[in-house]
Amino acid sequence: MTVMHDAEPRPALFGQEGELVSVCVAVEPRLLEDLLETLAALDFPVNPELYHHIAEVSVEFPAYSAQLEKIRGKLVQQGFASGSISCRRVLARAQSA
């Protein structure tokens, strides 16, 4: 019996707007209110979690991959650096034999 594994795990959560990902935006604490107002202006709901660090605040929230360009565009339009935005997969399917 031969067991084959994909090189990259498949997404576990996939909807009409693509794969569910976790978006993270890191900003200086003084910019947190502006960031939250910008996220509130998006045309889909954002449920952020805040993580406070010494010199920055990380704001994480789930979104679909099709929404990433809207998010990035809105943030850049409001003066946030595109490098402050990152995303990663939320879940991956378990590999089975």
HELIX and SHEET records of a PDB file:
HELIX    1   1 PRO A   29  LEU A   31  5                                   3    
HELIX    2   2 LEU A   32  ALA A   40  1                                   9    
HELIX    3   3 SER A   65  GLN A   67  5                                   3    
HELIX    4   4 LEU A   68  GLN A   77  1                                  10    
HELIX    5   5 SER A   82  SER A   84  5                                   3    
SHEET    1   A 4 PHE A  14  GLY A  15  0                                        
SHEET    2   A 4 GLY A  18  VAL A  27 -1                                        
SHEET    3   A 4 VAL A  57  TYR A  64 -1                                        
SHEET    4   A 4 GLU A  49  HIS A  52 -1                                        
SHEET    1   B 3 PHE A  14  GLY A  15  0                                        
SHEET    2   B 3 GLY A  18  VAL A  27 -1                                        
SHEET    3   B 3 ILE A  85  ARG A  89 -1                                        
END                                                                             
